Amino acid sequence: MADVRLNPGESFESLLRRFSKQVQGDRILAEVRRRKFYEKPSEERKRKEAVKKRKSAR
C-alpha cells in the first residue's frame, strides 16, 4: 500500500509526483493489471516458464 504524507510547504503536484513514483516502485499497477482477469493455473505456469526462458536467453 502506497502511503505518502504531505510535507510542510510542499505543493500538491510534488506530492502527486512522489505518490506516482512510489506506486511504480511497488509495482502496484502491474499487479492490478495481472489480476484483472482470472488466469488458469496452467496458463500461469506457461507464462512463468516463458519469462524464465526469456531471462536465460539474455
Summary of the structure (lengths in Angstrom):
residues: 58
radius of gyration: 17.4
end to end distance: 32.5
largest distance: 51.7
contacts: 91
relative contact order: 0.09
helix: 67%
strand: 0%
